[in-house]
């Protein structure tokens, strides 16, 4: 397995925090890289489910930049 490191943007604490708060939280939690190429959001839903959203913006400065989200 390969792990990509994003310089000066440590993603590891984000899912660790979501896991630690398994009983739930209010609102949305967000994390993003410094240059906003990658953003992750999570909301706590009923039944103990977490709804994550990943947004990638590979070329944020390009005209009409690409913004897929899953």
Predicted model as a PDB file, atoms N, CA, C, CB and O in Angstrom, pLDDT in the B-factor column:
MODEL        1                                                                  
ATOM      1  N   UNK A   1       0.850  -1.184   0.000  1.00 42.00           N  
ATOM      2  CA  UNK A   1       0.000   0.000   0.000  1.00 42.00           C  
ATOM      3  C   UNK A   1       0.888   1.236   0.000  1.00 42.00           C  
ATOM      4  CB  UNK A   1      -0.963   0.004   1.225  1.00 42.00           C  
ATOM      5  O   UNK A   1       1.869   1.312   0.739  1.00 42.00           O  
ATOM      6  N   UNK A   2       0.531   2.194  -0.831  1.00 44.00           N  
ATOM      7  CA  UNK A   2       1.253   3.447  -0.895  1.00 44.00           C  
ATOM      8  C   UNK A   2       0.462   4.533  -0.192  1.00 44.00           C  
ATOM      9  CB  UNK A   2       1.535   3.838  -2.347  1.00 44.00           C  
ATOM     10  O   UNK A   2      -0.760   4.600  -0.323  1.00 44.00           O  
ATOM     11  N   UNK A   3       1.139   5.368   0.541  1.00 45.00           N  
ATOM     12  CA  UNK A   3       0.493   6.479   1.225  1.00 45.00           C  
ATOM     13  C   UNK A   3       1.085   7.764   0.699  1.00 45.00           C  
ATOM     14  CB  UNK A   3       0.659   6.377   2.765  1.00 45.00           C  
ATOM     15  O   UNK A   3       2.301   7.950   0.737  1.00 45.00           O  
ATOM     16  N   UNK A   4       0.248   8.648   0.211  1.00 50.00           N  
ATOM     17  CA  UNK A   4       0.717   9.933  -0.288  1.00 50.00           C  
ATOM     18  C   UNK A   4       0.764  10.926   0.866  1.00 50.00           C  
ATOM     19  CB  UNK A   4      -0.195  10.456  -1.431  1.00 50.00           C  
ATOM     20  O   UNK A   4      -0.168  11.007   1.666  1.00 50.00           O  
ATOM     21  N   UNK A   5       1.820  11.654   0.943  1.00 54.00           N  
ATOM     22  CA  UNK A   5       1.953  12.696   1.965  1.00 54.00           C  
ATOM     23  C   UNK A   5       1.727  14.051   1.319  1.00 54.00           C  
ATOM     24  CB  UNK A   5       3.349  12.639   2.652  1.00 54.00           C  
ATOM     25  O   UNK A   5       2.282  14.346   0.261  1.00 54.00           O  
ATOM     26  N   UNK A   6       0.923  14.860   1.952  1.00 55.00           N  
ATOM     27  CA  UNK A   6       0.671  16.206   1.473  1.00 55.00           C  
ATOM     28  C   UNK A   6       1.450  17.141   2.379  1.00 55.00           C  
ATOM     29  CB  UNK A   6      -0.866  16.550   1.460  1.00 55.00           C  
ATOM     30  O   UNK A   6       1.169  17.246   3.573  1.00 55.00           O  
ATOM     31  N   UNK A   7       2.407  17.803   1.815  1.00 59.00           N  
ATOM     32  CA  UNK A   7       3.308  18.654   2.591  1.00 59.00           C  
ATOM     33  C   UNK A   7       2.531  19.673   3.428  1.00 59.00           C  
ATOM     34  CB  UNK A   7       4.286  19.377   1.660  1.00 59.00           C  
ATOM     35  O   UNK A   7       1.667  20.380   2.910  1.00 59.00           O  
ATOM     36  N   UNK A   8       2.838  19.739   4.693  1.00 57.00           N  
ATOM     37  CA  UNK A   8       2.269  20.706   5.638  1.00 57.00           C  
ATOM     38  C   UNK A   8       0.759  20.578   5.812  1.00 57.00           C  
ATOM     39  CB  UNK A   8       2.593  22.098   5.187  1.00 57.00           C  
ATOM     40  O   UNK A   8       0.114  21.525   6.261  1.00 57.00           O  
ATOM     41  N   UNK A   9       0.181  19.427   5.466  1.00 64.00           N  
ATOM     42  CA  UNK A   9      -1.264  19.242   5.620  1.00 64.00           C  
ATOM     43  C   UNK A   9      -1.516  17.824   6.095  1.00 64.00           C  
ATOM     44  CB  UNK A   9      -2.025  19.528   4.285  1.00 64.00           C  
ATOM     45  O   UNK A   9      -1.627  16.914   5.273  1.00 64.00           O  
ATOM     46  N   UNK A  10      -1.606  17.617   7.376  1.00 80.00           N  
ATOM     47  CA  UNK A  10      -1.748  16.274   7.923  1.00 80.00           C  
ATOM     48  C   UNK A  10      -3.218  15.903   8.056  1.00 80.00           C  
ATOM     49  CB  UNK A  10      -1.048  16.170   9.281  1.00 80.00           C  
ATOM     50  O   UNK A  10      -3.939  16.457   8.886  1.00 80.00           O  
ATOM     51  N   UNK A  11      -3.652  14.961   7.230  1.00 84.00           N  
ATOM     52  CA  UNK A  11      -5.039  14.513   7.229  1.00 84.00           C  
ATOM     53  C   UNK A  11      -5.348  13.546   8.371  1.00 84.00           C  
ATOM     54  CB  UNK A  11      -5.360  13.858   5.910  1.00 84.00           C  
ATOM     55  O   UNK A  11      -6.508  13.416   8.762  1.00 84.00           O  
ATOM     56  N   UNK A  12      -4.352  12.878   8.904  1.00 85.00           N  
ATOM     57  CA  UNK A  12      -4.561  11.814   9.889  1.00 85.00           C  
ATOM     58  C   UNK A  12      -5.421  12.244  11.082  1.00 85.00           C  
ATOM     59  CB  UNK A  12      -3.228  11.326  10.389  1.00 85.00           C  
ATOM     60  O   UNK A  12      -6.292  11.466  11.472  1.00 85.00           O  
ATOM     61  N   UNK A  13      -5.247  13.403  11.679  1.00 88.00           N  
ATOM     62  CA  UNK A  13      -6.078  13.771  12.831  1.00 88.00           C  
ATOM     63  C   UNK A  13      -7.570  13.890  12.509  1.00 88.00           C  
ATOM     64  CB  UNK A  13      -5.595  15.072  13.397  1.00 88.00           C  
ATOM     65  O   UNK A  13      -8.401  13.716  13.401  1.00 88.00           O  
ATOM     66  N   UNK A  14      -7.924  14.179  11.267  1.00 88.00           N  
ATOM     67  CA  UNK A  14      -9.346  14.341  10.930  1.00 88.00           C  
ATOM     68  C   UNK A  14     -10.130  13.046  11.130  1.00 88.00           C  
ATOM     69  CB  UNK A  14      -9.495  14.813   9.482  1.00 88.00           C  
ATOM     70  O   UNK A  14     -11.084  13.049  11.908  1.00 88.00           O  
ATOM     71  N   UNK A  15      -9.777  11.931  10.466  1.00 88.00           N  
ATOM     72  CA  UNK A  15     -10.545  10.698  10.714  1.00 88.00           C  
ATOM     73  C   UNK A  15     -10.365  10.162  12.129  1.00 88.00           C  
ATOM     74  CB  UNK A  15     -10.139   9.628   9.721  1.00 88.00           C  
ATOM     75  O   UNK A  15     -11.267   9.515  12.663  1.00 88.00           O  
ATOM     76  N   UNK A  16      -9.210  10.423  12.744  1.00 90.00           N  
ATOM     77  CA  UNK A  16      -9.028  10.001  14.137  1.00 90.00           C  
ATOM     78  C   UNK A  16     -10.026  10.707  15.045  1.00 90.00           C  
ATOM     79  CB  UNK A  16      -7.589  10.286  14.609  1.00 90.00           C  
ATOM     80  O   UNK A  16     -10.579  10.092  15.957  1.00 90.00           O  
ATOM     81  N   UNK A  17     -10.260  12.002  14.800  1.00 91.00           N  
ATOM     82  CA  UNK A  17     -11.219  12.764  15.594  1.00 91.00           C  
ATOM     83  C   UNK A  17     -12.648  12.287  15.373  1.00 91.00           C  
ATOM     84  CB  UNK A  17     -11.114  14.239  15.263  1.00 91.00           C  
ATOM     85  O   UNK A  17     -13.439  12.215  16.313  1.00 91.00           O  
ATOM     86  N   UNK A  18     -12.975  11.962  14.121  1.00 88.00           N  
ATOM     87  CA  UNK A  18     -14.305  11.439  13.807  1.00 88.00           C  
ATOM     88  C   UNK A  18     -14.518  10.111  14.529  1.00 88.00           C  
ATOM     89  CB  UNK A  18     -14.483  11.262  12.273  1.00 88.00           C  
ATOM     90  O   UNK A  18     -15.587   9.870  15.090  1.00 88.00           O  
ATOM     91  N   UNK A  19     -13.507   9.259  14.516  1.00 88.00           N  
ATOM     92  CA  UNK A  19     -13.590   7.956  15.180  1.00 88.00           C  
ATOM     93  C   UNK A  19     -13.715   8.116  16.690  1.00 88.00           C  
ATOM     94  CB  UNK A  19     -12.362   7.104  14.844  1.00 88.00           C  
ATOM     95  O   UNK A  19     -14.496   7.412  17.331  1.00 88.00           O  
ATOM     96  N   UNK A  20     -12.951   9.035  17.253  1.00 91.00           N  
ATOM     97  CA  UNK A  20     -12.979   9.247  18.708  1.00 91.00           C  
ATOM     98  C   UNK A  20     -14.352   9.733  19.178  1.00 91.00           C  
ATOM     99  CB  UNK A  20     -11.899  10.261  19.118  1.00 91.00           C  
ATOM    100  O   UNK A  20     -14.758   9.449  20.306  1.00 91.00           O  
ATOM    101  N   UNK A  21     -15.061  10.459  18.325  1.00 91.00           N  
ATOM    102  CA  UNK A  21     -16.380  10.983  18.676  1.00 91.00           C  
ATOM    103  C   UNK A  21     -17.491  10.115  18.095  1.00 91.00           C  
ATOM    104  CB  UNK A  21     -16.528  12.422  18.183  1.00 91.00           C  
ATOM    105  O   UNK A  21     -18.454  10.629  17.527  1.00 91.00           O  
ATOM    106  N   UNK A  22     -17.356   8.816  18.236  1.00 87.00           N  
ATOM    107  CA  UNK A  22     -18.292   7.864  17.638  1.00 87.00           C  
ATOM    108  C   UNK A  22     -19.722   8.024  18.152  1.00 87.00           C  
ATOM    109  CB  UNK A  22     -17.820   6.459  17.900  1.00 87.00           C  
ATOM    110  O   UNK A  22     -20.655   7.506  17.538  1.00 87.00           O  
ATOM    111  N   UNK A  23     -19.908   8.722  19.251  1.00 90.00           N  
ATOM    112  CA  UNK A  23     -21.264   8.926  19.784  1.00 90.00           C  
ATOM    113  C   UNK A  23     -21.981  10.070  19.084  1.00 90.00           C  
ATOM    114  CB  UNK A  23     -21.207   9.199  21.285  1.00 90.00           C  
ATOM    115  O   UNK A  23     -23.176  10.285  19.289  1.00 90.00           O  
ATOM    116  N   UNK A  24     -21.249  10.797  18.263  1.00 92.00           N  
ATOM    117  CA  UNK A  24     -21.876  11.849  17.476  1.00 92.00           C  
ATOM    118  C   UNK A  24     -21.424  13.247  17.825  1.00 92.00           C  
ATOM    119  CB  UNK A  24     -23.332  11.771  17.628  1.00 92.00           C  
ATOM    120  O   UNK A  24     -20.770  13.473  18.844  1.00 92.00           O  
ATOM    121  N   UNK A  25     -21.784  14.187  16.958  1.00 92.00           N  
ATOM    122  CA  UNK A  25     -21.475  15.593  17.148  1.00 92.00           C  
ATOM    123  C   UNK A  25     -22.490  16.403  16.348  1.00 92.00           C  
ATOM    124  CB  UNK A  25     -20.006  15.921  16.710  1.00 92.00           C  
ATOM    125  O   UNK A  25     -23.202  15.869  15.498  1.00 92.00           O  
ATOM    126  N   UNK A  26     -22.540  17.667  16.630  1.00 93.00           N  
ATOM    127  CA  UNK A  26     -23.441  18.591  15.931  1.00 93.00           C  
ATOM    128  C   UNK A  26     -22.691  19.276  14.795  1.00 93.00           C  
ATOM    129  CB  UNK A  26     -24.024  19.648  16.911  1.00 93.00           C  
ATOM    130  O   UNK A  26     -21.502  19.570  14.918  1.00 93.00           O  
ATOM    131  N   UNK A  27     -23.380  19.524  13.704  1.00 93.00           N  
ATOM    132  CA  UNK A  27     -22.806  20.288  12.604  1.00 93.00           C  
ATOM    133  C   UNK A  27     -21.896  19.469  11.700  1.00 93.00           C  
ATOM    134  CB  UNK A  27     -22.045  21.444  13.147  1.00 93.00           C  
ATOM    135  O   UNK A  27     -21.940  18.239  11.685  1.00 93.00           O  
ATOM    136  N   UNK A  28     -21.080  20.182  10.954  1.00 93.00           N  
ATOM    137  CA  UNK A  28     -20.187  19.579   9.980  1.00 93.00           C  
ATOM    138  C   UNK A  28     -18.739  19.797  10.401  1.00 93.00           C  
ATOM    139  CB  UNK A  28     -20.438  20.159   8.576  1.00 93.00           C  
ATOM    140  O   UNK A  28     -18.381  20.865  10.897  1.00 93.00           O  
ATOM    141  N   UNK A  29     -17.916  18.783  10.199  1.00 93.00           N  
ATOM    142  CA  UNK A  29     -16.476  18.910  10.454  1.00 93.00           C  
ATOM    143  C   UNK A  29     -15.781  19.014   9.110  1.00 93.00           C  
ATOM    144  CB  UNK A  29     -15.919  17.695  11.289  1.00 93.00           C  
ATOM    145  O   UNK A  29     -16.156  18.341   8.150  1.00 93.00           O  
ATOM    146  N   UNK A  30     -14.764  19.863   9.049  1.00 93.00           N  
ATOM    147  CA  UNK A  30     -14.082  20.109   7.786  1.00 93.00           C  
ATOM    148  C   UNK A  30     -12.568  20.080   7.943  1.00 93.00           C  
ATOM    149  CB  UNK A  30     -14.514  21.442   7.212  1.00 93.00           C  
ATOM    150  O   UNK A  30     -12.026  20.433   8.990  1.00 93.00           O  
ATOM    151  N   UNK A  31     -11.912  19.658   6.892  1.00 91.00           N  
ATOM    152  CA  UNK A  31     -10.459  19.676   6.794  1.00 91.00           C  
ATOM    153  C   UNK A  31     -10.101  19.969   5.348  1.00 91.00           C  
ATOM    154  CB  UNK A  31      -9.827  18.324   7.276  1.00 91.00           C  
ATOM    155  O   UNK A  31     -10.802  19.520   4.441  1.00 91.00           O  
ATOM    156  N   UNK A  32      -9.031  20.711   5.112  1.00 89.00           N  
ATOM    157  CA  UNK A  32      -8.568  20.944   3.752  1.00 89.00           C  
ATOM    158  C   UNK A  32      -7.073  21.220   3.741  1.00 89.00           C  
ATOM    159  CB  UNK A  32      -9.330  22.109   3.114  1.00 89.00           C  
ATOM    160  O   UNK A  32      -6.487  21.632   4.742  1.00 89.00           O  
ATOM    161  N   UNK A  33      -6.469  20.982   2.575  1.00 85.00           N  
ATOM    162  CA  UNK A  33      -5.062  21.299   2.418  1.00 85.00           C  
ATOM    163  C   UNK A  33      -4.905  22.812   2.391  1.00 85.00           C  
ATOM    164  CB  UNK A  33      -4.482  20.653   1.132  1.00 85.00           C  
ATOM    165  O   UNK A  33      -5.873  23.543   2.183  1.00 85.00           O  
ATOM    166  N   UNK A  34      -3.701  23.264   2.598  1.00 81.00           N  
ATOM    167  CA  UNK A  34      -3.454  24.694   2.636  1.00 81.00           C  
ATOM    168  C   UNK A  34      -3.846  25.379   1.319  1.00 81.00           C  
ATOM    169  CB  UNK A  34      -1.989  24.954   2.945  1.00 81.00           C  
ATOM    170  O   UNK A  34      -4.390  26.484   1.330  1.00 81.00           O  
ATOM    171  N   UNK A  35      -3.567  24.722   0.187  1.00 78.00           N  
ATOM    172  CA  UNK A  35      -3.906  25.317  -1.105  1.00 78.00           C  
ATOM    173  C   UNK A  35      -5.306  24.918  -1.587  1.00 78.00           C  
ATOM    174  CB  UNK A  35      -2.873  24.912  -2.143  1.00 78.00           C  
ATOM    175  O   UNK A  35      -5.686  25.238  -2.713  1.00 78.00           O  
ATOM    176  N   UNK A  36      -6.066  24.229  -0.749  1.00 79.00           N  
ATOM    177  CA  UNK A  36      -7.459  23.855  -0.987  1.00 79.00           C  
ATOM    178  C   UNK A  36      -7.649  22.903  -2.168  1.00 79.00           C  
ATOM    179  CB  UNK A  36      -8.272  25.090  -1.216  1.00 79.00           C  
ATOM    180  O   UNK A  36      -8.730  22.855  -2.754  1.00 79.00           O  
ATOM    181  N   UNK A  37      -6.606  22.142  -2.523  1.00 81.00           N  
ATOM    182  CA  UNK A  37      -6.737  21.142  -3.584  1.00 81.00           C  
ATOM    183  C   UNK A  37      -7.577  19.952  -3.137  1.00 81.00           C  
ATOM    184  CB  UNK A  37      -5.361  20.664  -4.030  1.00 81.00           C  
ATOM    185  O   UNK A  37      -8.226  19.304  -3.958  1.00 81.00           O  
ATOM    186  N   UNK A  38      -7.568  19.667  -1.848  1.00 85.00           N  
ATOM    187  CA  UNK A  38      -8.321  18.543  -1.296  1.00 85.00           C  
ATOM    188  C   UNK A  38      -9.053  19.020  -0.049  1.00 85.00           C  
ATOM    189  CB  UNK A  38      -7.383  17.334  -0.969  1.00 85.00           C  
ATOM    190  O   UNK A  38      -8.463  19.649   0.830  1.00 85.00           O  
ATOM    191  N   UNK A  39     -10.347  18.711   0.015  1.00 89.00           N  
ATOM    192  CA  UNK A  39     -11.153  19.061   1.188  1.00 89.00           C  
ATOM    193  C   UNK A  39     -11.972  17.842   1.594  1.00 89.00           C  
ATOM    194  CB  UNK A  39     -12.084  20.287   0.895  1.00 89.00           C  
ATOM    195  O   UNK A  39     -12.445  17.090   0.742  1.00 89.00           O  
ATOM    196  N   UNK A  40     -12.135  17.652   2.902  1.00 91.00           N  
ATOM    197  CA  UNK A  40     -12.917  16.543   3.438  1.00 91.00           C  
ATOM    198  C   UNK A  40     -13.895  17.128   4.460  1.00 91.00           C  
ATOM    199  CB  UNK A  40     -11.990  15.436   4.089  1.00 91.00           C  
ATOM    200  O   UNK A  40     -13.528  17.949   5.300  1.00 91.00           O  
ATOM    201  N   UNK A  41     -15.141  16.682   4.362  1.00 92.00           N  
ATOM    202  CA  UNK A  41     -16.169  17.092   5.316  1.00 92.00           C  
ATOM    203  C   UNK A  41     -16.841  15.845   5.860  1.00 92.00           C  
ATOM    204  CB  UNK A  41     -17.212  18.047   4.657  1.00 92.00           C  
ATOM    205  O   UNK A  41     -16.861  14.806   5.200  1.00 92.00           O  
ATOM    206  N   UNK A  42     -17.390  15.944   7.061  1.00 93.00           N  
ATOM    207  CA  UNK A  42     -18.119  14.823   7.652  1.00 93.00           C  
ATOM    208  C   UNK A  42     -19.251  15.364   8.512  1.00 93.00           C  
ATOM    209  CB  UNK A  42     -17.174  13.920   8.492  1.00 93.00           C  
ATOM    210  O   UNK A  42     -19.089  16.351   9.228  1.00 93.00           O  
ATOM    211  N   UNK A  43     -20.400  14.702   8.429  1.00 94.00           N  
ATOM    212  CA  UNK A  43     -21.542  15.008   9.288  1.00 94.00           C  
ATOM    213  C   UNK A  43     -21.967  13.720   9.969  1.00 94.00           C  
ATOM    214  CB  UNK A  43     -22.726  15.637   8.474  1.00 94.00           C  
ATOM    215  O   UNK A  43     -21.833  12.636   9.401  1.00 94.00           O  
ATOM    216  N   UNK A  44     -22.477  13.838  11.180  1.00 95.00           N  
ATOM    217  CA  UNK A  44     -22.982  12.683  11.922  1.00 95.00           C  
ATOM    218  C   UNK A  44     -24.465  12.564  11.652  1.00 95.00           C  
ATOM    219  CB  UNK A  44     -22.699  12.811  13.452  1.00 95.00           C  
ATOM    220  O   UNK A  44     -25.214  13.529  11.806  1.00 95.00           O  
ATOM    221  N   UNK A  45     -24.888  11.374  11.249  1.00 92.00           N  
ATOM    222  CA  UNK A  45     -26.291  11.137  10.901  1.00 92.00           C  
ATOM    223  C   UNK A  45     -26.921  10.157  11.883  1.00 92.00           C  
ATOM    224  CB  UNK A  45     -26.413  10.602   9.459  1.00 92.00           C  
ATOM    225  O   UNK A  45     -26.227   9.480  12.642  1.00 92.00           O  
ATOM    226  N   UNK A  46     -28.228  10.097  11.852  1.00 88.00           N  
ATOM    227  CA  UNK A  46     -28.944   9.206  12.758  1.00 88.00           C  
ATOM    228  C   UNK A  46     -28.507   7.759  12.556  1.00 88.00           C  
ATOM    229  CB  UNK A  46     -30.455   9.335  12.551  1.00 88.00           C  
ATOM    230  O   UNK A  46     -28.069   7.376  11.471  1.00 88.00           O  
ATOM    231  N   UNK A  47     -28.631   6.974  13.599  1.00 88.00           N  
ATOM    232  CA  UNK A  47     -28.234   5.574  13.537  1.00 88.00           C  
ATOM    233  C   UNK A  47     -26.740   5.367  13.677  1.00 88.00           C  
ATOM    234  CB  UNK A  47     -28.694   4.977  12.255  1.00 88.00           C  
ATOM    235  O   UNK A  47     -26.252   4.255  13.477  1.00 88.00           O  
ATOM    236  N   UNK A  48     -26.001   6.416  14.016  1.00 87.00           N  
ATOM    237  CA  UNK A  48     -24.564   6.287  14.212  1.00 87.00           C  
ATOM    238  C   UNK A  48     -23.762   6.281  12.930  1.00 87.00           C  
ATOM    239  CB  UNK A  48     -24.277   5.053  14.961  1.00 87.00           C  
ATOM    240  O   UNK A  48     -22.629   5.800  12.916  1.00 87.00           O  
ATOM    241  N   UNK A  49     -24.324   6.805  11.850  1.00 91.00           N  
ATOM    242  CA  UNK A  49     -23.623   6.824  10.565  1.00 91.00           C  
ATOM    243  C   UNK A  49     -22.943   8.167  10.337  1.00 91.00           C  
ATOM    244  CB  UNK A  49     -24.595   6.524   9.419  1.00 91.00           C  
ATOM    245  O   UNK A  49     -23.452   9.214  10.736  1.00 91.00           O  
ATOM    246  N   UNK A  50     -21.791   8.118   9.691  1.00 92.00           N  
ATOM    247  CA  UNK A  50     -21.052   9.320   9.325  1.00 92.00           C  
ATOM    248  C   UNK A  50     -21.149   9.492   7.819  1.00 92.00           C  
ATOM    249  CB  UNK A  50     -19.561   9.240   9.790  1.00 92.00           C  
ATOM    250  O   UNK A  50     -20.930   8.545   7.064  1.00 92.00           O  
ATOM    251  N   UNK A  51     -21.477  10.698   7.384  1.00 92.00           N  
ATOM    252  CA  UNK A  51     -21.572  11.000   5.961  1.00 92.00           C  
ATOM    253  C   UNK A  51     -20.374  11.824   5.529  1.00 92.00           C  
ATOM    254  CB  UNK A  51     -22.882  11.744   5.643  1.00 92.00           C  
ATOM    255  O   UNK A  51     -20.339  13.033   5.758  1.00 92.00           O  
ATOM    256  N   UNK A  52     -19.371  11.172   4.893  1.00 92.00           N  
ATOM    257  CA  UNK A  52     -18.190  11.917   4.444  1.00 92.00           C  
ATOM    258  C   UNK A  52     -18.361  12.465   3.025  1.00 92.00           C  
ATOM    259  CB  UNK A  52     -16.955  11.022   4.504  1.00 92.00           C  
ATOM    260  O   UNK A  52     -19.074  11.885   2.207  1.00 92.00           O  
ATOM    261  N   UNK A  53     -17.705  13.577   2.749  1.00 92.00           N  
ATOM    262  CA  UNK A  53     -17.653  14.156   1.411  1.00 92.00           C  
ATOM    263  C   UNK A  53     -16.205  14.532   1.128  1.00 92.00           C  
ATOM    264  CB  UNK A  53     -18.604  15.403   1.281  1.00 92.00           C  
ATOM    265  O   UNK A  53     -15.561  15.206   1.933  1.00 92.00           O  
ATOM    266  N   UNK A  54     -15.695  14.093  -0.022  1.00 90.00           N  
ATOM    267  CA  UNK A  54     -14.335  14.404  -0.453  1.00 90.00           C  
ATOM    268  C   UNK A  54     -14.422  15.282  -1.688  1.00 90.00           C  
ATOM    269  CB  UNK A  54     -13.513  13.105  -0.741  1.00 90.00           C  
ATOM    270  O   UNK A  54     -15.139  14.948  -2.630  1.00 90.00           O  
ATOM    271  N   UNK A  55     -13.714  16.386  -1.702  1.00 88.00           N  
ATOM    272  CA  UNK A  55     -13.696  17.268  -2.869  1.00 88.00           C  
ATOM    273  C   UNK A  55     -12.256  17.469  -3.299  1.00 88.00           C  
ATOM    274  CB  UNK A  55     -14.381  18.635  -2.562  1.00 88.00           C  
ATOM    275  O   UNK A  55     -11.400  17.827  -2.490  1.00 88.00           O  
ATOM    276  N   UNK A  56     -11.994  17.236  -4.576  1.00 83.00           N  
ATOM    277  CA  UNK A  56     -10.650  17.448  -5.119  1.00 83.00           C  
ATOM    278  C   UNK A  56     -10.709  18.569  -6.149  1.00 83.00           C  
ATOM    279  CB  UNK A  56     -10.083  16.136  -5.755  1.00 83.00           C  
ATOM    280  O   UNK A  56     -11.589  18.597  -7.009  1.00 83.00           O  
ATOM    281  N   UNK A  57      -9.768  19.479  -6.048  1.00 76.00           N  
ATOM    282  CA  UNK A  57      -9.656  20.584  -6.998  1.00 76.00           C  
ATOM    283  C   UNK A  57      -8.221  20.612  -7.509  1.00 76.00           C  
ATOM    284  CB  UNK A  57     -10.055  21.957  -6.339  1.00 76.00           C  
ATOM    285  O   UNK A  57      -7.408  21.394  -7.018  1.00 76.00           O  
ATOM    286  N   UNK A  58      -7.898  19.766  -8.491  1.00 68.00           N  
ATOM    287  CA  UNK A  58      -6.508  19.659  -8.936  1.00 68.00           C  
ATOM    288  C   UNK A  58      -5.912  20.934  -9.502  1.00 68.00           C  
ATOM    289  CB  UNK A  58      -6.407  18.604  -9.954  1.00 68.00           C  
ATOM    290  O   UNK A  58      -4.714  21.172  -9.354  1.00 68.00           O  
ATOM    291  N   UNK A  59      -6.715  21.749 -10.139  1.00 63.00           N  
ATOM    292  CA  UNK A  59      -6.204  22.980 -10.721  1.00 63.00           C  
ATOM    293  C   UNK A  59      -7.108  24.136 -10.345  1.00 63.00           C  
ATOM    294  CB  UNK A  59      -6.087  22.860 -12.248  1.00 63.00           C  
ATOM    295  O   UNK A  59      -7.864  24.621 -11.187  1.00 63.00           O  
ATOM    296  N   UNK A  60      -7.051  24.590  -9.104  1.00 53.00           N  
ATOM    297  CA  UNK A  60      -7.986  25.627  -8.671  1.00 53.00           C  
ATOM    298  C   UNK A  60      -7.804  26.954  -9.404  1.00 53.00           C  
ATOM    299  CB  UNK A  60      -7.837  25.852  -7.197  1.00 53.00           C  
ATOM    300  O   UNK A  60      -8.744  27.747  -9.475  1.00 53.00           O  
ATOM    301  N   UNK A  61      -6.623  27.210  -9.945  1.00 58.00           N  
ATOM    302  CA  UNK A  61      -6.372  28.483 -10.622  1.00 58.00           C  
ATOM    303  C   UNK A  61      -6.778  28.437 -12.098  1.00 58.00           C  
ATOM    304  CB  UNK A  61      -4.897  28.856 -10.502  1.00 58.00           C  
ATOM    305  O   UNK A  61      -6.879  29.482 -12.740  1.00 58.00           O  
ATOM    306  N   UNK A  62      -7.010  27.242 -12.643  1.00 58.00           N  
ATOM    307  CA  UNK A  62      -7.355  27.111 -14.065  1.00 58.00           C  
ATOM    308  C   UNK A  62      -8.782  27.603 -14.307  1.00 58.00           C  
ATOM    309  CB  UNK A  62      -7.205  25.637 -14.534  1.00 58.00           C  
ATOM    310  O   UNK A  62      -9.652  27.464 -13.447  1.00 58.00           O  
ATOM    311  N   UNK A  63      -9.006  28.169 -15.469  1.00 54.00           N  
ATOM    312  CA  UNK A  63     -10.347  28.644 -15.842  1.00 54.00           C  
ATOM    313  C   UNK A  63     -11.312  27.472 -15.849  1.00 54.00           C  
ATOM    314  CB  UNK A  63     -10.332  29.342 -17.233  1.00 54.00           C  
ATOM    315  O   UNK A  63     -11.072  26.478 -16.535  1.00 54.00           O  
ATOM    316  N   UNK A  64     -12.388  27.573 -15.103  1.00 59.00           N  
ATOM    317  CA  UNK A  64     -13.380  26.512 -15.048  1.00 59.00           C  
ATOM    318  C   UNK A  64     -12.862  25.255 -14.381  1.00 59.00           C  
ATOM    319  CB  UNK A  64     -13.853  26.187 -16.424  1.00 59.00           C  
ATOM    320  O   UNK A  64     -13.309  24.160 -14.723  1.00 59.00           O  
ATOM    321  N   UNK A  65     -11.927  25.372 -13.434  1.00 57.00           N  
ATOM    322  CA  UNK A  65     -11.248  24.253 -12.785  1.00 57.00           C  
ATOM    323  C   UNK A  65     -12.117  23.029 -12.528  1.00 57.00           C  
ATOM    324  CB  UNK A  65     -10.689  24.711 -11.504  1.00 57.00           C  
ATOM    325  O   UNK A  65     -13.338  23.138 -12.413  1.00 57.00           O  
ATOM    326  N   UNK A  66     -11.502  21.899 -12.442  1.00 57.00           N  
ATOM    327  CA  UNK A  66     -12.154  20.620 -12.214  1.00 57.00           C  
ATOM    328  C   UNK A  66     -12.495  20.471 -10.741  1.00 57.00           C  
ATOM    329  CB  UNK A  66     -11.261  19.460 -12.683  1.00 57.00           C  
ATOM    330  O   UNK A  66     -11.630  20.687  -9.891  1.00 57.00           O  
ATOM    331  N   UNK A  67     -13.744  20.105 -10.409  1.00 58.00           N  
ATOM    332  CA  UNK A  67     -14.152  19.968  -9.022  1.00 58.00           C  
ATOM    333  C   UNK A  67     -15.025  18.736  -8.802  1.00 58.00           C  
ATOM    334  CB  UNK A  67     -14.891  21.209  -8.577  1.00 58.00           C  
ATOM    335  O   UNK A  67     -16.204  18.891  -8.482  1.00 58.00           O  
ATOM    336  N   UNK A  68     -14.505  17.527  -8.956  1.00 58.00           N  
ATOM    337  CA  UNK A  68     -15.321  16.357  -8.647  1.00 58.00           C  
ATOM    338  C   UNK A  68     -15.476  16.199  -7.138  1.00 58.00           C  
ATOM    339  CB  UNK A  68     -14.700  15.087  -9.256  1.00 58.00           C  
ATOM    340  O   UNK A  68     -14.577  16.557  -6.376  1.00 58.00           O  
ATOM    341  N   UNK A  69     -16.598  15.673  -6.715  1.00 58.00           N  
ATOM    342  CA  UNK A  69     -16.830  15.421  -5.290  1.00 58.00           C  
ATOM    343  C   UNK A  69     -17.485  14.057  -5.147  1.00 58.00           C  
ATOM    344  CB  UNK A  69     -17.719  16.541  -4.646  1.00 58.00           C  
ATOM    345  O   UNK A  69     -18.284  13.649  -5.990  1.00 58.00           O  
ATOM    346  N   UNK A  70     -17.137  13.348  -4.062  1.00 54.00           N  
ATOM    347  CA  UNK A  70     -17.734  12.039  -3.802  1.00 54.00           C  
ATOM    348  C   UNK A  70     -18.162  11.968  -2.354  1.00 54.00           C  
ATOM    349  CB  UNK A  70     -16.749  10.896  -4.135  1.00 54.00           C  
ATOM    350  O   UNK A  70     -18.693  10.947  -1.917  1.00 54.00           O  
TER     351      UNK A  70                                                      
ENDMDL                                                                          
END                                                                             
